[in-house]
Amino acid sequence: MVGAVEDITIQPTENPDCRVYNTRYELCSAPEQGCRGEPSELGEFGCLVLDFRGVVSVTLLPYMMIVIKAPLFHWEEVEPKILELLSDFVRSQRLIDVA
């Protein structure tokens, strides 16, 4: 399944509350992880995702983001915000590549 822009793919997992977002652009230089309500190792981008209502955990790897949502939330509520943020990031990286 292709996400908001061609450089993002969404990979469902066996856990219906977990999705993996793959991108061609580096999201971080070292693994980062954070869970709602706990001290986190997340940088600014990961913190923005974790702040979305319904998101309980975010893991960033260089070209991958793993998001776990709360069971009572639906992906239709959470995913548009994630894709918008991720799409903006990818677009900004494309501009850097062109420059």
C-alpha angles and dihedrals in degrees: 000000000000120000133210096310133022094255094062127073127183117218117194116212135207087264106075090208093057130075132177120215116200124195139177091230127077111254095186139354096230131024115279129189136182139170127199111265096016133091107271140209091209124128124219096286094050092046090054090055093045090053092063112108109257097024112117103170138022128187120185124198123174096273101010140065122196116200127188118194130198112268095241093057123081124225088237087067098043108030101063090061092047092049093047092053093043092047091052089051093050092048090052090051091050089055090052090051091053094048 
